[in-house]
Amino acid sequence: MSDVAVLGGGLAGLATALILAEMGYEVVVIDDDSVPPPTLGESLEFSAPGRLSELGLDLEELVEYGLGYPKSNVFVSLVGHSDFEIWPPGWFGRAPFFCSNKALHIDRAAVDQWLRTRAGAAGVLLLADRVTGLELAGRDRIVAALTRDGRRLESRWYVDATGHRARLVGRALSVGRRLEGEQRVAYFARLSVPPWIDATLLRFWPRARGRRTWGWIIPLNRDEVSVGICVPGDEVRAERARGVGGRSLFWRYVEDIPELARLDHREIPVRSTAYQAYSHEQASGTNWVLVGDAASLVDPVASSGVAAGLRGADTAARLIDGNIRGAAGGRRRQASHHHSAVRIVSTVNSVVDRVMLNPRVWRVVGGRLAIFAAATPMLIIHAWSNRFRLHRPWALRVHRALNASVRVLTSMVGWVTGRGPGRSRSQKPNRARSSGDARVVAAKGSPVQSSQTC
Ligand SMILES: Cc1cc2nc3c(=O)[nH]c(=O)nc-3n(C[C@H](O)[C@H](O)[C@H](O)COP(=O)(O)OP(=O)(O)OC[C@H]3O[C@@H](n4cnc5c(N)ncnc54)[C@H](O)[C@@H]3O)c2cc1C
C-alpha cells in the first residue's frame, strides 16, 4: 500500500506527486500511456513561472533549455478594429501589487517530460497503465484503484489528476459540477512560420447572435507557432450540417489572420477537442483530492489552466500531508485547497462569460473595454494567489473577499445582461457493482477521445 496514488500523470498530477515525494511520502502515479502527450496549455499567465521555479524550473532555465519562449508583445485583435497591446501595465509591478510581469510560452510535452523525470528521480513510482475503475466504501471513501493491466492499487490517499474528459473521481462519487459559458470546440495546429512572428495574438471574431469565436497565435520557438481557434458548439454543428468539416473551418478562420493568410496548409495536421468551462462543488473528501482540470476547467481564454494546476498541486499536497500527520487545521487546509483549485477558477470563468465574451457588454462598452475590465481582475487574482499563499489564514481571507467582490460585480453584470448564474448539475451516481460493503465504479470518459485529428 502506498501513501498516495495519483491517477493521471499530466502536469497537475506530476507536480502533486513531486511535491509529496519531496515531503517524504511514498507516491505512485498511474498514467495512461495510450494517450498522446498534451499540446495545449502553452501560454502561461504571470503567476505560473513562480510556481514552476519552486519545482526546480526557473524561467531563465526554461528558455535556455528550449522548453519555454518569452511571452512579450501580447496583442488583442478585434476583427474590424485596430489591434491593441494588452501587456500588464506598469502599476502591476509596483505597490501594492508587486507582481511579476514576466511570463512565457512553454512546450507542454517537454515540460511534462521534465516533471516526469524529476518525479522519478524523487522516488515516485511511475506506472504506464489506465485506471478503469474505483473500489468505493460508503459514499466518500476510495478503497482501491483498478487498472487495465489487472492491478488493484491500495493507497491511503487518492489524487484525481485525470483531466477534464475523464474526471474519474468526480464522476465516480457524483460530485456536483457548475458549468460556465458555452460548449466550444478548439481546433489547433503547430505551424512553421518565418521568424518575424514574435508576438502573441488573441483574436476575436464577432458572429451572428453574438456568439464569439476567438483564437490564439503563440510563438513556441523561433520557427514555430501554436495556432488555435475556439468555435461555439452550435456554429460547429451548423457548419457540419452544411458539410463543412473541422479542418475547413479552422483554415477559414486562420486565413483571415493577415500574417497567416498565405500558408500552404495541405500537409499540416489539425487537432480538435471539445470543452466547456466548469468547476466541481467539492475539491476533496475523506481520502481523495481533485487537482488540475479534474477539479475545474478554467476557460482557455484566461491562459491560466497551467497556473491553476500548479496552485492546486501545492494546496492538495499540504492537505494530504497535514491529514496523514494528523495535524490540526484540517478544515482550513480543505478550505484553502477548495479556494485554490475550484473557487478562483469559478470566479475567472464567470468574469470570462459575463464580461469578456458577453455580446451585450461589447455592444454597450465596446470590446476593448470589456476585455480590459475582465483581464484586470483576473491578473490580480492570479498574481496575488501566487504572492500571498492561500494556506496562510489571513491570505485566504483576503483572497476570498477579493473573489467575492469580483463575483458580486460579475453577477450584477450577468443579471443586467441576462446571463444569470452558471448551471449547476449534480450527476447521477454511476451504476455500481455491489460487493458487500464496497462497490466498484467503472471509469467513464475515455481520455483517448480527449483530442483528435481532423
Ligand atoms: C483549447 C484549450 C486551450 C488551452 N490553453 C491554455 C493556455 O494557453 N494556458 C494554460 O495555462 N492552459 C491552457 N489550457 C488548459 C490546460 O491545457 C490544462 O489546464 C492543463 O493541461 C491541465 O493539466 P492536467 O494535468 O490537469 O490534465 P492533463 O494534462 O489533461 O493530464 C491528464 C492526464 O491524465 C491521464 N489520464 C486520463 N484518464 C486516465 C485514466 N483513466 N487512467 C490513467 N491516466 C489517465 C491522461 O493520460 C493525461 O496524462 C487550455 C485548454 C484548452 C481546452
The ligand as an SDF file (V2000), in Angstrom:
LIG
                    3D

 53 58  0  0  0  0  0  0  0  0999 V2000
   -8.4010   24.8560  -26.0850 C   0  0  0  0  0  0  0  0  0  0  0  0
   -7.5940   24.9370  -24.8300 C   0  0  0  0  0  0  0  0  0  0  0  0
   -6.5240   25.8420  -24.7530 C   0  0  0  0  0  0  0  0  0  0  0  0
   -5.7970   25.9700  -23.5710 C   0  0  0  0  0  0  0  0  0  0  0  0
   -4.7910   26.8840  -23.4890 N   0  0  0  0  0  0  0  0  0  0  0  0
   -4.1510   27.0770  -22.3290 C   0  0  0  0  0  0  0  0  0  0  0  0
   -3.1340   28.0470  -22.2130 C   0  0  0  0  0  0  0  0  0  0  0  0
   -2.7960   28.7430  -23.1510 O   0  0  0  0  0  0  0  0  0  0  0  0
   -2.5180   28.1960  -20.9970 N   0  0  0  0  0  0  0  0  0  0  0  0
   -2.8410   27.4480  -19.9200 C   0  0  0  0  0  0  0  0  0  0  0  0
   -2.2470   27.6270  -18.8570 O   0  0  0  0  0  0  0  0  0  0  0  0
   -3.7790   26.4790  -20.0190 N   0  0  0  0  0  0  0  0  0  0  0  0
   -4.4600   26.2920  -21.1800 C   0  0  0  0  0  0  0  0  0  0  0  0
   -5.3970   25.3090  -21.2730 N   0  0  0  0  0  0  0  0  0  0  0  0
   -5.6680   24.4780  -20.1150 C   0  0  0  0  0  0  0  0  0  0  0  0
   -4.5540   23.4370  -19.9260 C   0  0  0  0  0  0  0  0  0  0  0  0
   -4.3690   22.7220  -21.1220 O   0  0  0  0  0  0  0  0  0  0  0  0
   -4.9880   22.4720  -18.8190 C   0  0  0  0  0  0  0  0  0  0  0  0
   -5.4260   23.2190  -17.7110 O   0  0  0  0  0  0  0  0  0  0  0  0
   -3.8360   21.5890  -18.3700 C   0  0  0  0  0  0  0  0  0  0  0  0
   -3.3360   20.8770  -19.4540 O   0  0  0  0  0  0  0  0  0  0  0  0
   -4.3840   20.6120  -17.3240 C   0  0  0  0  0  0  0  0  0  0  0  0
   -3.4130   19.6960  -16.9310 O   0  0  0  0  0  0  0  0  0  0  0  0
   -3.8770   18.4000  -16.1310 P   0  0  0  0  0  0  0  0  0  0  0  0
   -2.6380   17.7790  -15.6370 O   0  0  0  0  0  0  0  0  0  0  0  0
   -4.9500   18.7300  -15.1670 O   0  0  0  0  0  0  0  0  0  0  0  0
   -4.5850   17.4840  -17.2200 O   0  0  0  0  0  0  0  0  0  0  0  0
   -3.9390   16.7460  -18.4760 P   0  0  0  0  0  0  0  0  0  0  0  0
   -2.7310   17.4220  -18.9640 O   0  0  0  0  0  0  0  0  0  0  0  0
   -5.0890   16.5540  -19.4310 O   0  0  0  0  0  0  0  0  0  0  0  0
   -3.4860   15.3450  -17.9010 O   0  0  0  0  0  0  0  0  0  0  0  0
   -4.3960   14.3270  -17.6030 C   0  0  0  0  0  0  0  0  0  0  0  0
   -3.6020   13.0450  -17.5940 C   0  0  0  0  0  0  0  0  0  0  0  0
   -4.4500   12.0120  -17.0910 O   0  0  0  0  0  0  0  0  0  0  0  0
   -4.2530   10.8450  -17.8590 C   0  0  0  0  0  0  0  0  0  0  0  0
   -5.4670   10.0260  -17.7270 N   0  0  0  0  0  0  0  0  0  0  0  0
   -6.7260   10.3430  -18.0790 C   0  0  0  0  0  0  0  0  0  0  0  0
   -7.5490    9.3150  -17.7860 N   0  0  0  0  0  0  0  0  0  0  0  0
   -6.7840    8.3600  -17.2190 C   0  0  0  0  0  0  0  0  0  0  0  0
   -7.0580    7.0760  -16.7010 C   0  0  0  0  0  0  0  0  0  0  0  0
   -8.2880    6.5560  -16.7120 N   0  0  0  0  0  0  0  0  0  0  0  0
   -6.0340    6.3510  -16.1870 N   0  0  0  0  0  0  0  0  0  0  0  0
   -4.7650    6.8440  -16.1630 C   0  0  0  0  0  0  0  0  0  0  0  0
   -4.4540    8.0640  -16.6550 N   0  0  0  0  0  0  0  0  0  0  0  0
   -5.4480    8.8100  -17.1730 C   0  0  0  0  0  0  0  0  0  0  0  0
   -4.0010   11.3360  -19.2740 C   0  0  0  0  0  0  0  0  0  0  0  0
   -3.2450   10.3840  -19.9820 O   0  0  0  0  0  0  0  0  0  0  0  0
   -3.1770   12.6020  -19.0010 C   0  0  0  0  0  0  0  0  0  0  0  0
   -1.7980   12.3250  -18.9930 O   0  0  0  0  0  0  0  0  0  0  0  0
   -6.1260   25.1510  -22.4620 C   0  0  0  0  0  0  0  0  0  0  0  0
   -7.1730   24.2190  -22.5370 C   0  0  0  0  0  0  0  0  0  0  0  0
   -7.9140   24.1180  -23.7080 C   0  0  0  0  0  0  0  0  0  0  0  0
   -9.0490   23.1200  -23.7810 C   0  0  0  0  0  0  0  0  0  0  0  0
  1  2  1  0
  2  3  1  0
  2 52  2  0
  3  4  2  0
  4  5  1  0
  4 50  1  0
  5  6  2  0
  6  7  1  0
  6 13  1  0
  7  8  2  0
  7  9  1  0
  9 10  1  0
 10 11  2  0
 10 12  1  0
 12 13  2  0
 13 14  1  0
 14 15  1  0
 14 50  1  0
 15 16  1  0
 16 17  1  0
 16 18  1  0
 18 19  1  0
 18 20  1  0
 20 21  1  0
 20 22  1  0
 22 23  1  0
 23 24  1  0
 24 25  2  0
 24 26  1  0
 24 27  1  0
 27 28  1  0
 28 29  2  0
 28 30  1  0
 28 31  1  0
 31 32  1  0
 32 33  1  0
 33 34  1  0
 33 48  1  0
 34 35  1  0
 35 36  1  0
 35 46  1  0
 36 37  1  0
 36 45  1  0
 37 38  2  0
 38 39  1  0
 39 40  1  0
 39 45  2  0
 40 41  1  0
 40 42  2  0
 42 43  1  0
 43 44  2  0
 44 45  1  0
 46 47  1  0
 46 48  1  0
 48 49  1  0
 50 51  2  0
 51 52  1  0
 52 53  1  0
M  END
$$$$
